Amino acid sequence: MAGLRMQTRKDSVKKVVCEAEIEIKNADGLHMRPAMQFVDVANQFDSDVAVTSGENSADGKSIMQMSMLAATYGTKLKIRAEGADAQKVVSALRELVEEKKFGEPPPKLKAES
């Protein structure tokens, strides 16, 4: 997986940190329905999920915060998960966003003249 990096920290309890950069590939971007799908997937895991878009950060488990990112087609998001299942949540979110494209179509390409 390109852009996927995993680290462990030495605390009293080891926590796994996993980060990835993903790109919004559905035509309408991260509007409410895809944001809710993202949050639903993130909430299936125990790890904390943070999402960054440029200067803006959001809790990946909060629909209000995720919808405020206003990520459009082509926007790159950085996902950072921390917890025992960090790698699994990042993989599941990457699949939802880049492979399944939230179940929505990609942008239509303009026909060349």
N, C-alpha and C positions, 0 to 999 in steps of 0.2 A: 504494500500500500504506500503510494507516494505521499510524502508529507507526514507520515505517522511516526511519532517518536515516543518512546516510553522511558520513564525514569523511575527510580525508587529513591525515597528519602529515608534517612535513618532517624526515626522518631521512636518513642516508646512503642508505638504501633506502626508497623511499616505501612505506608500508603503508596499506592501506585499512581503515578501521574502520566496521563497519555494526552498528547496534543496532535491535532491535524488541521490542515487548512483545506476547506472545501469550497466549491463554487456553486452558486445558485444557477441551475440549468433549466428550470421551467420558465415559460414565457412570462407569467404574471408575478414571478418573484415570491417573496415571503409575505403573502397577504394572510388574512386571518385563518383560513382553512389549513394551509401548509404550516403556519406557525403552531396551530393546535396539534397537527400530526407530529411535529418536531417535539413539542412538549410531552405529548403522550408517550412517544418512544423514550425520551429521556427519563420520564417518571417510572419506567419499567425497571430501572436500575437503581442501585443504592448510591452510586457515586455522585458527587457534586459535579454539575456541569455548568461551565461558564462559556459564553459565546461573545466574541469580539468582532466588530466590524469597524475598521478605522479607529476612530476615537471613542466609539460607543461600545459599552459592555452590557451584557444581559445575563440573567440567571436562565440557563437553558431549560429550567423546569417551571418557568413563569410565563404564562401566555401574554400577560400585559407587557412584560419586559421584552419578550421575543418580538411581538408585533411592533414595538417601538423602534426596532432596528431598521425597519423599512428597507430591507434588502431586496433589490431588484435583480433581474436577470444579469448574470455576469459578476455579481458581487461576491467577493471572497470573504468567507467567515473563518475565524480561527476558533476551533473548539478545544477546550481544555477540561478534561475530566480528572477528578481525584477521588480515589477509593479503590476498593478491592476489585470491582468490575469495570474499571476505567477503560481498559482496552475494548471490552465488549460494547460499552455504550458508544464510544467513538466510532467503532466499526458500524454499528447499527445506524447511527445518525448519518454517517458518510453514505451508506447504501441508500437510505431514504432520500437524501438530497441529490446525490450525483447519479445514482443508477436508476432509482424508481422515479425520480423527479417529482415526488409527492403525488404520483399518479396523474400528472398533468402533462400536456404536450409541450415540447420545446418550441421556441419561437419559429414562426414560419419564415423561410428564406425568401427574399424577393427574387422573382424571376429576372434573369438578365436579358436585356434587349438585344 
